[in-house]
Amino acid sequence: MQKVFTVSTLLLALIAGVGWFYQTSKQAIPADTISPDPLSSSPTLADPASVTVIGQAKGSQLITGLPPRQMTDRSDFLKLAAGDQILIKGRSRTNDLEDHIVTIGSASSESESVLIKGAVTNGGAFIATLGPKSLNIFLQGARQVWRYSGAQFSGELAPLRRANLENDVRIRTPVQLESVDD
């Protein structure tokens, strides 16, 4: 009986010692520090900030949180390269201006024209073609499509509207063939 009592006492001392060790081994948190409640769900994190590569130093990239470059002139498109972020404004159907951030995927040139492709931040696609004297832009957003076509870009895209082709039918006049008598 004395062995059982001794073993029980040792087990209780061991359990108390482990519990004491566990409590004192935790790092002390200062009283003015706010710690998260382990029972609450984790908060929703904000979207990461957009970054633009501005240079390279010894194999690593220097990254900065510069805002996207706003496109206001046709010549701005000539300076674009893959990875650039641009801001384009689009006029909505209610005549409000909406900002669209586009990440350029590729910019290639053939003879006198430039083709620029990109992706819109909130979903969608972007394509622009620059000719010697013209600029054509199509931007597909989540809710509608915007466009620009012309030579004097002012920084705004107009919503693409459905064309009424109901009366756009040309009636061809029949061609009369001359008969050839043999």
Residue, then its C-alpha position, 0 to 999 in steps of 0.5 A: m500500500q505504501k508503494v501505491f501511495t508513493v507512486s501516486t504522489l510521484l505522479l501527482a508531483l510530476i504532473a504538477g511540475v510539467g504544468w508549472f514548467y509549461q506555464t513558466s516557459k511561455q514568453a511573458i507578454p507586456a501588459d500594453t500589448i494587444s494579442p489576438d483572441p485565439l477563438s475569433s476568426s482571422p480578419t480578412l486581409a486587404d488586397p496587397a499593394s500594387v508594385t512596379v519594378i523600377g530597376q535592378a541591382k546585382g540580380s535583385q529587383l528594387i520594388t516600390g509602391l508607385p501608383p499606376r501611370q495615368m494614360t492621357d496622350r497617344s504618346d504615353f502608349l509608345k513608352l509601355a513595356a511588359g509589367d507596367q501598370i497603367l490607369i485608364k479612365g472609362r466613362s460609364r453609361t451613367n456618365d461617371l468616370e471609372d478607373h481601370i488599372v491595367t497590367i501590361g502583358s506584352a508590347s510588340s511592334e511590327s513595322e509602323s504599328v504597335l500591339i499592346k495586350g494586358a489584363v485588367t486588375n478586377g478581371g477583364a482584358f485590354i488591347a491597344t493598337l497604335g498605327p502611324k497616326s491612330l490609336n485603337i483601344f478596347l478594354q473589357g471590364a467586369r460590367q461592360v466594354w470600353r473603346y477608343s478610336g482616333a488620333q487625339f486620345s484625351g485619356e477617356l474611353a467611351p462605353l461600347r454601344r450596340a450598333n443598330l444595323e437594322n437599316d444597314v443593308r445595301i440593295r445591290t442593283p442586278v447586273q445585266l449580262e449581255s447575251v452573246d449569240d454564236 
